[in-house]
Amino acid sequence: MPHADIGVRIADDGQTVAIQPVDETSHPIDLTLDQITSLITHLGEARRQMVQGQPSPSLTGATISTAANTSWYIQSYPNGGALFAFYHPSFGPVGFVLPRDQLSGVVQFLSEHLATTPPPAETAH
């Protein structure tokens, strides 16, 4: 399989990105926000297919791409589970489903966390 080192450059106006081989032997590919979102979706689907059937790796010590102070929602899911969805600035809308038997562990952790962690101090304006 051919190998290419690529770079990603955001245009000065922030409206497009250019994907370009590092060796600059080819022309860059310019993409809008919608196009790069579509590319991320297609690459994610390809990755999902590639890892299908493999056990999920441990997250202990893994680098996690976090999203803070973002929009989110929770809704019920068939068989008593729950869908957690949120907007990730790097990936767009993402979500995961927890089955009913895992929800109690999340509720227990959050309840204990709220009971033992003092609220942040309010800052004076």
NORRAQUI-V20476 format. One record per residue. RES is the residue in one letter. PSI is psi in degrees with one decimal (* if undefined). Layout:
res:RES psi:PSI
res:RES psi:PSI
This chain:
res:M psi:133.8
res:P psi:151.4
res:H psi:137.1
res:A psi:130.0
res:D psi:127.4
res:I psi:157.2
res:G psi:157.1
res:V psi:126.1
res:R psi:128.1
res:I psi:132.8
res:A psi:155.5
res:D psi:-33.7
res:D psi:-4.9
res:G psi:11.3
res:Q psi:-18.2
res:T psi:161.2
res:V psi:154.7
res:A psi:129.2
res:I psi:123.5
res:Q psi:136.2
res:P psi:140.9
res:V psi:-33.8
res:D psi:-5.9
res:E psi:30.2
res:T psi:-11.8
res:S psi:170.9
res:H psi:147.8
res:P psi:158.9
res:I psi:116.7
res:D psi:133.4
res:L psi:141.5
res:T psi:174.4
res:L psi:-45.3
res:D psi:-39.2
res:Q psi:-40.4
res:I psi:-34.4
res:T psi:-42.3
res:S psi:-41.8
res:L psi:-43.8
res:I psi:-42.2
res:T psi:-46.7
res:H psi:-41.1
res:L psi:-38.8
res:G psi:-41.6
res:E psi:-40.7
res:A psi:-42.0
res:R psi:-41.8
res:R psi:-42.8
res:Q psi:-35.5
res:M psi:-33.1
res:V psi:-3.0
res:Q psi:131.8
res:G psi:-12.1
res:Q psi:147.7
res:P psi:146.9
res:S psi:131.7
res:P psi:158.7
res:S psi:143.1
res:L psi:-4.8
res:T psi:121.1
res:G psi:-1.1
res:A psi:151.4
res:T psi:124.9
res:I psi:130.2
res:S psi:106.0
res:T psi:158.8
res:A psi:123.3
res:A psi:151.1
res:N psi:53.4
res:T psi:170.0
res:S psi:146.2
res:W psi:164.1
res:Y psi:161.2
res:I psi:138.7
res:Q psi:159.0
res:S psi:154.7
res:Y psi:152.8
res:P psi:150.5
res:N psi:24.0
res:G psi:6.1
res:G psi:-173.2
res:A psi:138.7
res:L psi:125.1
res:F psi:121.5
res:A psi:147.8
res:F psi:164.5
res:Y psi:120.2
res:H psi:124.7
res:P psi:-25.9
res:S psi:-26.8
res:F psi:-7.1
res:G psi:-157.3
res:P psi:129.3
res:V psi:163.5
res:G psi:172.9
res:F psi:157.1
res:V psi:131.6
res:L psi:128.7
res:P psi:160.9
res:R psi:-40.5
res:D psi:-15.4
res:Q psi:-15.7
res:L psi:-37.3
res:S psi:-36.6
res:G psi:-39.1
res:V psi:-45.4
res:V psi:-43.6
res:Q psi:-46.1
res:F psi:-47.9
res:L psi:-39.4
res:S psi:-46.0
res:E psi:-39.8
res:H psi:-46.6
res:L psi:-35.2
res:A psi:-28.7
res:T psi:-8.6
res:T psi:120.2
res:P psi:149.0
res:P psi:153.3
res:P psi:146.5
res:A psi:138.7
res:E psi:140.6
res:T psi:143.7
res:A psi:141.1
res:H psi:*
